[in-house]
């Protein structure tokens, strides 16, 4: 019998072995897939800090849609996303409508669509007309279309407004469409408050937070029951606490602890967990913190370093005093860093780091 393979997936967007603390979040979406039109859950926005699992939840929504027999189009909100969605719609319309096959389709099935296509320019039509035609064809087959869009905090406002207006039109027409977004909290709030996509304010907004340590410990106990080495409950608790309930760290710590358990010739001890946690934190620094700080300016870094002096939430007044800056200047940098997903409001006049390990990284 072969040894069990490490089940943890500490890669951005990869599906984890267990969705810790996420039970029930897609219930309304799944119910909406059953009734196919008009259900609140078919319009959902996931928000949360970097690495909290937004992209993973989009993947779960896509899987649920495919299981329900829906077509799925997955995109990231970089410039031109609307055209790319339309590019993926066209071959579905031709296939379902029995039109002339001027493209290559590698797969088309009830459980979802896999397409490799090249369309000539003269095949392009208006986005809304194309979408409506596709949705009517899918509706006739008793199914629908689910569109997922990641990183909407970086979306072109005009494209997002056009997408929202078209989807609103489809819903009013009773057509089976689902739209699931993901983005950083403050930036998503700004998008909705700007009136660019007022219709999207009706979306079911789900703010993803860290998982409870007890839930992390329970998930580790379930997964590590199959590990070759012996991992005691005390050590699992220690590992769970080291994650802070942060989903990406749950994957990283679990991944490295499994590695250690595979190579250990004896039951695991405290130093084994410490080794796994250290490796996880180093990788978190490279993959999450480094990427998050890549666009930070020297003044951004000065603000963050001033925050790092505190062991908990920082008072913006204290930050201003440390930097000898005027209140309006501090307010501007506070807003910038919240939009960037580096810090978050912790109450009136208070801010806190939004990424686990960022304080320790700045101090080092």
C-alpha positions as CSV (number, residue, x, y, z in Angstrom):
1,X,0.0,0.0,0.0
2,X,1.5,3.4,-1.0
3,X,2.2,6.1,1.5
4,X,-0.4,8.9,1.7
5,X,0.6,12.0,-0.3
6,X,1.0,15.4,1.4
7,X,-2.6,16.9,1.0
8,X,-1.8,20.5,1.7
9,X,-1.6,23.0,-1.1
10,X,0.2,26.2,-0.1
11,X,-0.1,27.8,-3.5
12,X,-2.2,30.9,-4.3
13,X,-5.7,29.8,-5.2
14,X,-5.0,26.0,-4.9
15,X,-7.8,24.0,-3.4
16,X,-7.0,23.0,0.2
17,X,-7.8,19.6,1.7
18,X,-10.3,21.2,4.0
19,X,-12.0,24.6,3.9
20,X,-11.5,25.5,7.6
21,X,-14.1,27.8,8.9
22,X,-15.9,28.1,5.6
23,X,-18.8,25.7,6.1
24,X,-22.1,27.0,4.8
25,X,-20.8,30.1,3.0
26,X,-21.9,28.8,-0.4
27,X,-25.3,27.5,0.7
28,X,-27.2,30.4,-0.8
29,X,-25.2,30.2,-4.0
30,X,-25.9,26.4,-4.3
31,X,-29.6,27.0,-3.7
32,X,-29.6,29.6,-6.4
33,X,-28.1,27.2,-8.9
34,X,-31.1,25.0,-8.3
35,X,-33.8,27.6,-9.0
36,X,-31.5,29.2,-11.7
37,X,-32.8,32.8,-11.7
38,X,-33.6,35.5,-9.2
39,X,-31.9,34.0,-6.2
40,X,-29.8,36.4,-4.1
41,X,-26.9,34.0,-3.7
42,X,-26.3,34.1,-7.5
43,X,-24.8,37.5,-7.0
44,X,-22.0,37.2,-4.4
45,X,-18.9,39.2,-3.5
46,X,-16.1,37.7,-1.4
47,X,-13.8,40.1,0.4
48,X,-11.0,39.8,2.8
49,X,-7.3,40.4,3.4
50,X,-4.6,38.9,1.1
51,X,-4.2,35.2,1.5
52,X,-7.5,34.8,3.4
53,X,-8.9,32.5,0.8
54,X,-10.9,34.6,-1.7
55,X,-9.6,32.9,-4.8
56,X,-10.2,29.5,-3.1
57,X,-13.8,30.4,-2.5
58,X,-14.2,31.4,-6.2
59,X,-12.9,28.0,-7.1
60,X,-15.3,26.3,-4.8
61,X,-18.2,28.3,-6.4
62,X,-17.0,27.2,-9.8
63,X,-16.9,23.6,-8.7
64,X,-20.4,23.8,-7.3
65,X,-21.7,25.4,-10.6
66,X,-20.1,22.6,-12.7
67,X,-21.6,20.0,-10.5
68,X,-25.0,21.6,-11.1
69,X,-24.4,21.4,-14.8
70,X,-23.7,25.1,-15.4
71,X,-21.3,26.6,-17.8
72,X,-18.4,28.4,-16.0
73,X,-16.3,31.3,-17.2
74,X,-13.5,32.3,-14.8
75,X,-11.6,35.6,-15.2
76,X,-9.3,38.0,-13.4
77,X,-10.3,41.7,-13.6
78,X,-7.3,42.9,-15.5
79,X,-7.9,45.3,-18.3
80,X,-9.8,43.7,-21.2
81,X,-11.6,41.1,-19.0
82,X,-14.9,41.9,-20.6
83,X,-13.6,41.1,-24.0
84,X,-12.1,37.8,-22.8
85,X,-15.4,36.8,-21.3
86,X,-17.1,37.5,-24.6
87,X,-14.4,35.5,-26.4
88,X,-15.3,32.5,-24.3
89,X,-19.0,33.0,-24.8
90,X,-18.9,32.9,-28.6
91,X,-18.0,29.2,-29.1
92,X,-20.6,28.1,-26.6
93,X,-23.3,30.0,-28.5
94,X,-22.2,28.3,-31.8
95,X,-22.0,24.9,-30.2
96,X,-25.4,25.1,-28.4
97,X,-27.0,26.8,-31.3
98,X,-25.6,24.4,-33.9
99,X,-24.0,27.3,-35.8
100,X,-21.1,26.9,-38.3
101,X,-18.1,25.5,-36.4
102,X,-15.4,28.1,-37.3
103,X,-13.3,27.1,-34.2
104,X,-11.9,24.1,-32.4
105,X,-13.7,22.9,-29.3
106,X,-11.8,20.4,-27.2
107,X,-14.6,19.6,-24.8
108,X,-18.2,20.3,-24.1
109,X,-20.1,18.5,-21.3
110,X,-22.8,18.7,-18.7
111,X,-20.2,19.0,-15.9
112,X,-18.7,22.1,-17.5
113,X,-17.0,23.5,-20.6
114,X,-13.4,23.3,-21.7
115,X,-12.7,25.4,-24.8
116,X,-9.7,26.1,-27.1
117,X,-10.8,28.5,-29.7
118,X,-9.8,31.2,-32.1
119,X,-12.5,33.5,-33.5
120,X,-12.1,35.7,-36.5
121,X,-12.9,39.4,-35.9
122,X,-16.0,39.3,-38.0
123,X,-17.5,36.8,-35.6
124,X,-17.6,39.4,-32.8
125,X,-21.0,40.8,-31.7
126,X,-22.2,43.1,-29.0
127,X,-21.4,41.8,-25.5
128,X,-24.9,42.0,-24.1
129,X,-26.5,40.5,-27.2
130,X,-24.0,37.7,-27.2
131,X,-24.6,37.0,-23.5
132,X,-28.3,37.1,-23.9
133,X,-28.2,34.6,-26.8
134,X,-26.0,32.2,-24.8
135,X,-28.2,32.4,-21.7
136,X,-31.3,31.7,-23.6
137,X,-29.7,28.6,-25.1
138,X,-28.5,27.5,-21.7
139,X,-31.9,28.1,-20.3
140,X,-33.4,25.9,-22.9
141,X,-31.0,23.1,-21.7
142,X,-32.1,23.6,-18.1
143,X,-28.8,25.1,-17.0
144,X,-27.1,28.5,-16.8
145,X,-23.9,30.5,-16.9
146,X,-21.7,31.3,-13.8
147,X,-19.1,34.0,-14.2
148,X,-16.4,34.4,-11.6
149,X,-14.1,37.5,-11.5
150,X,-11.1,37.8,-9.2
151,X,-9.2,40.9,-8.1
152,X,-12.0,43.3,-8.8
153,X,-10.2,46.0,-6.8
154,X,-8.0,46.4,-9.9
155,X,-10.9,46.4,-12.4
156,X,-11.3,49.1,-15.1
157,X,-14.4,51.1,-13.9
158,X,-15.9,51.3,-17.3
159,X,-15.7,47.6,-17.9
160,X,-17.1,46.8,-14.5
161,X,-20.0,49.1,-15.1
162,X,-20.7,47.5,-18.4
163,X,-20.6,44.0,-16.9
164,X,-22.9,45.0,-14.1
165,X,-25.4,46.7,-16.4
166,X,-25.5,43.6,-18.7
167,X,-25.9,41.2,-15.8
168,X,-28.7,43.4,-14.4
169,X,-30.4,43.2,-17.8
170,X,-30.1,39.4,-17.9
171,X,-31.6,39.1,-14.4
172,X,-34.5,41.3,-15.2
173,X,-35.1,39.1,-18.3
174,X,-35.3,36.1,-16.0
175,X,-32.2,34.5,-17.5
176,X,-30.0,32.0,-15.6
177,X,-26.8,33.9,-14.7
178,X,-24.6,33.9,-11.7
179,X,-21.8,36.4,-10.9
180,X,-19.3,35.9,-8.2
181,X,-16.6,38.4,-7.4
182,X,-13.6,38.6,-5.1
183,X,-11.5,41.6,-4.0
184,X,-9.8,43.5,-1.1
185,X,-12.4,44.9,1.3
186,X,-11.7,48.7,1.2
187,X,-11.3,48.7,-2.6
188,X,-14.5,46.8,-3.1
189,X,-16.4,49.2,-0.8
190,X,-15.0,52.1,-2.8
191,X,-16.1,50.5,-6.1
192,X,-19.6,50.0,-4.8
193,X,-19.9,53.5,-3.2
194,X,-18.7,55.3,-6.3
195,X,-21.9,54.4,-8.1
196,X,-19.9,52.8,-10.9
197,X,-21.8,49.6,-10.4
198,X,-24.7,50.5,-8.0
199,X,-26.5,47.3,-9.0
200,X,-23.8,45.3,-7.3
201,X,-24.6,46.7,-3.9
202,X,-27.4,44.2,-3.8
203,X,-24.8,41.4,-4.0
204,X,-24.5,39.0,-1.0
205,X,-21.2,40.3,0.4
206,X,-19.3,37.7,2.4
207,X,-16.3,39.0,4.4
208,X,-13.8,36.3,4.9
209,X,-12.0,36.3,8.3
210,X,-9.5,34.1,10.0
211,X,-10.7,30.7,11.2
212,X,-11.0,29.8,14.9
213,X,-8.0,28.0,16.3
214,X,-10.2,25.2,17.5
215,X,-11.4,24.6,14.0
216,X,-7.8,24.6,12.7
217,X,-6.8,22.1,15.3
218,X,-9.7,19.9,14.5
219,X,-8.9,20.0,10.8
220,X,-5.3,19.1,11.5
221,X,-6.3,16.2,13.6
222,X,-8.5,14.9,10.8
223,X,-5.8,15.3,8.1
224,X,-2.8,14.1,10.2
225,X,-4.6,10.9,11.2
226,X,-3.2,9.5,8.0
227,X,0.4,10.8,8.4
228,X,3.1,8.2,8.8
229,X,4.5,9.7,11.9
230,X,2.7,10.2,15.2
231,X,1.5,13.8,15.9
232,X,0.2,14.4,19.4
233,X,-2.8,16.6,20.1
234,X,-0.6,19.1,22.0
235,X,1.6,19.5,19.0
236,X,-1.3,19.9,16.7
237,X,-2.6,22.6,19.0
238,X,0.8,24.3,18.8
239,X,0.8,24.2,15.0
240,X,-2.8,25.5,14.9
241,X,-2.0,28.4,17.1
242,X,1.0,29.3,14.9
243,X,-1.3,29.8,11.9
244,X,-3.3,32.5,13.7
245,X,-6.3,31.0,11.8
246,X,-5.0,32.6,8.6
247,X,-5.9,30.2,5.7
248,X,-2.7,30.5,3.8
249,X,-0.6,29.8,6.9
250,X,-2.9,26.9,7.7
251,X,-1.8,25.4,4.4
252,X,1.9,26.3,4.8
253,X,2.2,25.0,8.4
254,X,0.3,21.9,7.5
255,X,2.5,21.3,4.4
256,X,5.8,21.7,6.2
257,X,4.6,19.7,9.3
258,X,3.6,16.8,7.0
259,X,7.1,17.0,5.4
260,X,8.8,16.8,8.8
261,X,6.5,13.9,9.8
262,X,7.4,12.0,6.7
263,X,11.1,12.1,7.3
264,X,11.1,11.8,11.1
265,X,12.1,8.4,12.4
266,X,10.3,8.9,15.7
267,X,7.2,10.5,17.1
268,X,7.2,14.3,16.5
269,X,8.3,16.6,19.3
270,X,8.2,20.3,19.9
271,X,11.3,21.1,17.8
272,X,9.7,19.4,14.8
273,X,6.7,21.7,15.0
274,X,9.0,24.7,15.4
275,X,10.9,23.7,12.4
276,X,7.8,23.4,10.3
277,X,6.4,26.8,11.6
278,X,9.7,28.5,10.8
279,X,9.7,27.2,7.3
280,X,6.1,28.2,6.8
281,X,6.7,31.8,8.0
282,X,9.7,32.2,5.7
283,X,7.6,31.1,2.8
284,X,4.8,33.4,3.8
285,X,7.2,36.3,3.9
286,X,8.3,35.5,0.4
287,X,5.0,34.7,-1.2
288,X,2.6,37.1,0.6
289,X,4.4,39.8,2.5
290,X,7.0,40.4,-0.2
291,X,4.4,40.6,-2.9
292,X,2.2,42.9,-0.8
293,X,5.1,45.3,-0.1
294,X,6.3,45.4,-3.7
295,X,4.5,48.6,-4.6
296,X,4.9,50.3,-1.3
297,X,6.6,53.7,-1.4
298,X,9.3,54.9,1.1
299,X,6.6,56.9,2.9
300,X,4.3,53.9,3.0
301,X,7.1,51.9,4.6
302,X,7.7,54.7,7.1
303,X,4.1,54.6,8.1
304,X,4.1,50.8,8.4
305,X,7.4,50.8,10.4
306,X,5.9,53.4,12.8
307,X,2.9,51.0,13.3
308,X,5.3,48.1,13.9
309,X,6.5,49.7,17.2
310,X,3.1,48.7,18.7
311,X,2.3,45.2,19.9
312,X,-1.3,45.6,18.9
313,X,-3.6,48.1,17.1
314,X,-1.9,51.5,16.5
315,X,-3.5,54.9,17.1
316,X,-3.2,57.1,14.0
317,X,-2.4,60.0,16.3
318,X,0.7,58.1,17.6
319,X,1.8,57.3,14.1
320,X,1.5,61.0,13.1
321,X,3.5,62.0,16.2
322,X,6.3,59.4,15.4
323,X,6.5,60.6,11.8
324,X,6.0,64.3,12.6
325,X,3.4,64.5,9.9
326,X,0.2,66.5,9.7
327,X,-3.1,64.8,10.3
328,X,-4.3,65.1,6.7
329,X,-1.1,63.6,5.5
330,X,-1.4,60.6,7.9
331,X,-5.0,60.2,6.8
332,X,-4.0,60.0,3.1
333,X,-1.4,57.3,3.8
334,X,-3.8,55.4,6.0
335,X,-6.3,55.3,3.2
336,X,-3.7,54.2,0.7
337,X,-2.5,51.4,2.8
338,X,-6.0,50.2,3.6
339,X,-6.8,50.2,-0.2
340,X,-3.6,48.1,-0.7
341,X,-4.8,45.5,1.8
342,X,-1.8,46.1,4.1
343,X,-3.6,47.5,7.0
344,X,-7.2,47.6,8.2
345,X,-9.3,49.7,10.5
346,X,-9.4,48.4,14.1
347,X,-11.9,50.9,15.5
348,X,-12.2,54.7,15.7
349,X,-8.7,56.2,15.3
350,X,-7.1,52.7,15.2
351,X,-5.4,50.6,12.5
352,X,-4.0,47.1,12.5
353,X,-1.9,45.0,10.1
354,X,-4.1,43.0,7.7
355,X,-1.4,40.4,6.9
356,X,-0.1,38.0,9.6
357,X,3.6,38.3,10.1
358,X,3.9,41.8,8.6
359,X,4.7,43.4,12.0
360,X,7.4,40.8,12.7
361,X,8.8,41.2,9.2
362,X,9.1,45.0,9.6
363,X,10.7,44.7,13.0
364,X,13.3,42.4,11.6
